Amino acid sequence: MAKAKRKTGKRKTALTQLMYSLSPELQEIVGAKKMTRPQVVKKIWIYIKAKKLQDSKNRRLINPDKKLSAVLGSRSIDMLKMAGVLSKHIKK
């Protein structure tokens, strides 16, 4: 019987992921000057949930408040398009 091969690839952890500089508008929401991309998305979702900014009928839509509209724009945005819009505020 042949032995199963183990995967030797390294997992990405918070230590190996790149830290990005954030725009001043995004810094106001997440509360930090540098973060990894997953950390930024997580903080944005914490903000959205705390302020109850998801549309009540269509949960995929985010209705930005004044602070979030500086980052995402003033119109409602689909949650899947949010990462693309956030890219403009995340710099290497």
Residue pairs with C-beta under 8 A, 6 or more apart in sequence:
10 16
14 36
14 38
14 39
17 36
17 37
17 38
18 36
18 37
18 92
19 34
19 35
19 36
20 34
20 35
20 36
20 37
20 40
20 90
20 91
20 92
21 33
21 34
21 90
21 91
21 92
22 30
22 32
22 33
22 34
22 35
22 40
22 89
22 90
22 91
23 71
23 88
23 89
23 90
23 91
25 70
25 71
25 89
26 40
26 71
26 86
26 89
26 90
27 33
28 67
28 70
29 43
29 44
29 47
29 67
29 68
29 71
30 39
30 40
30 43
30 44
30 47
31 43
32 43
35 43
37 90
40 86
40 90
41 82
41 83
41 86
44 82
44 86
47 53
47 68
48 54
48 62
48 68
51 65
51 68
53 62
53 63
53 64
53 65
53 68
54 61
54 62
54 63
55 61
55 62
55 63
55 76
60 78
60 79
60 80
61 76
61 77
61 78
61 79
62 68
62 72
62 76
62 77
62 78
62 79
62 82
63 76
64 71
64 72
64 73
64 74
64 75
64 76
64 77
71 85
71 86
71 89
72 82
72 85
72 86
73 85
77 85
